[in-house]
Amino acid sequence: MLKVEGPLDFSLIGILSSISTVLAQRKISIFAISTFDTDYILLKSQDFDNAIQALTSEGYEVIT
């Protein structure tokens, strides 16, 4: 599971869209859960390392 570090301001838009686009381009399926102040991204365990690599290569900071 990945967590988008929050709390996120409610007026922010496109955060989950940007992340899911990066993962979709790598053919990584996700299940997203959004709350009012953060997002969670669930993915298959075998895709975890590829997801981390994809996000860091696009400039996202990933803390494990």
C-alpha positions in Angstrom: 0.0 0.0 0.0 1.1 3.5 -0.8 -0.1 6.6 1.1 -0.1 10.1 -0.3 1.4 12.0 2.6 -1.1 14.4 4.0 -3.1 16.1 5.2 -3.9 17.4 1.8 -5.8 20.7 1.3 -9.3 19.9 0.1 -8.9 22.4 -2.8 -6.0 20.4 -4.3 -7.0 18.5 -7.5 -5.4 16.0 -9.8 -3.0 14.4 -7.3 -4.4 10.9 -7.6 -4.9 11.4 -11.3 -1.3 12.2 -11.8 -0.1 9.2 -9.7 -2.4 6.8 -11.4 -1.4 7.9 -14.8 2.3 7.2 -14.1 1.3 3.7 -12.8 -1.1 3.0 -15.7 1.7 3.8 -18.2 3.7 1.0 -16.6 0.6 -1.4 -16.7 0.3 -1.3 -12.9 -3.2 -1.8 -11.7 -4.3 0.0 -8.5 -7.2 0.3 -6.2 -7.5 3.8 -4.8 -9.1 4.9 -1.6 -9.6 8.6 -1.1 -10.4 10.4 2.1 -11.0 14.0 2.8 -7.3 14.6 3.6 -5.2 11.9 2.0 -5.3 9.1 -0.6 -4.3 5.4 -0.3 -3.1 3.4 -3.3 -3.4 -0.4 -3.0 -1.6 -2.6 -5.5 -0.4 -6.1 -6.0 2.6 -7.0 -4.0 4.5 -8.1 -7.1 4.0 -4.6 -8.6 5.3 -2.7 -5.5 8.9 -2.3 -6.6 7.9 -1.4 -10.1 5.5 1.2 -8.7 8.2 2.8 -6.5 10.6 2.9 -9.5 8.0 4.4 -11.8 7.0 7.1 -9.3 10.6 8.1 -8.4 11.6 8.2 -12.0 8.8 10.8 -12.5 10.0 12.9 -9.6 7.8 11.7 -6.8 9.4 11.4 -3.4 8.7 7.9 -2.0 9.3 7.2 1.6 9.3 3.5 2.6 
